[in-house]
């Protein structure tokens, strides 16, 4: 179908109505199938519904673009302005990926993270980047590396950078680059010898621009590993997941800075290809579109029930996700505001919506949406988490804190008010009914995310009890997910 609404508010109503119609049709088919005991028909009805909702989502995004094009303006809510011009005169608030910025705003309001950051600073002091680099690597002067300094000058001009750049190299065949915490008037980029020798000038321009992006967006403000080490006895496990999710989102922002400097999307594609494959010769025939299409294969894998939960603790997005996100940025009106040669095929809002969907394949499930099923989903999360916490007979403060972090404040308050009036059996019965209601509308990936988030409750108090794990097993069975997944996600999370 195609949507015909002329405004975003009407479009949302039209979209919800279409989803509701599809759901009603599926429920009718499910009731008939259940009455006849036809299990294959039950599976077919659920699969057809998921395909329809996917198509509707695509049409929804497409119509958003069309409405914004008709109005010739961005209709999204005013976005917060949190980035200054201290380091560069470029508009970072426009350039930043929304997912990066939103996590930073959340961290700024999180007292536990802020207190942990203070302890990190107090215990470690200020890191002396230049001193460390001079001791561990070779500084590349303009005479030693004229091409690299040309790239640096170009990136500085493009990004309107105020500080000077110093380059360093260390011996390694592994393709790697990083940017060390800057001083007030200088930033430091270190590159492996392998990446300098085997990457073209355009490819290195993207790499250097990407590293500068980390500095401009102040990504050093949240050293994830140090925060988790310092806060291991204070932070809830959900903090680890959110910090790693932010770390991945931060890469998307930095990639945009890299593209601004390189201004050649195919060269960016070759860069990711080399980083992924290690192949830098002509022995493989690189085709950009073929490489981008690997995203489709990866998406299927990430939506599989055998998905590896350790992905949620990865500091970087998978390369196909990054190149897909950057392809959207390359076609956006946002990029066109920085590069006059770009026409801008999609709006900023549509771009960010689709990138958020892409990144959600590796991120915690967003439970704060206003979707029709959001309240039921969060109620299931709370009750499931409470049953896990109470399995050992004691619900302590750390477990209550973890519960509050996986549902919205409104739902948390309501659940805390009603929980005392329910017996354990009543809670179990309600969870069973909620799981039944939601099973037909949740994708496999959403179910995995729910179980992943609930798994944090089982060790929020610092240890795991067999009775808590048994509750998780039962919840997995209710959502038709193999219990092996619970074992893997708990094992991976404990290793972080």
Secondary structure, 3 states (H helix, E strand, C coil): CCCCCCCHHHHHHHHHHHHHHHHHHHHHHHHHHHHHCCHHHHHHHHHHHHHHHHHHHHHHHHHHHHHHHHHCCCCCCCCCCCCCCCCECCCHHHHCCHHHHHHHHHHHHCHHHHHHHHHHHHHHCCCCHHHHHHHHCEEECCCCCHHHHHHHHHHHHHCCECCEEEEEEECCCCCCEEEECCCCCEEEEEEEHHHHHHCCHHHHHHHHHHHHHHHHCCHHHCCHHHHHHHCCCCCCHHHHHHHHHHHHHHHHHHHHHHHHHHCCHHHHHHHHHHHHHCCCCCCCCCCHHHHHCHHHHHHHHHCCCCCCHHHHHCCCCCHHHHHHHHHHHHCEHHHHCCCCCCCCCECHHHHHHHHHHHHCCCCCCCCCCCCCCHHHHHHHHHHHHHHHHHHHCCCCHHHHHHHHHHCCHHHHHHHHHHHHHCCHHHHHHHHHHHHHHHHCCCCHHHHHHHHHHHHHHHCCCCCCCHHHHHHHHHHHHHCCCCCHHHHHHHHHHHCC
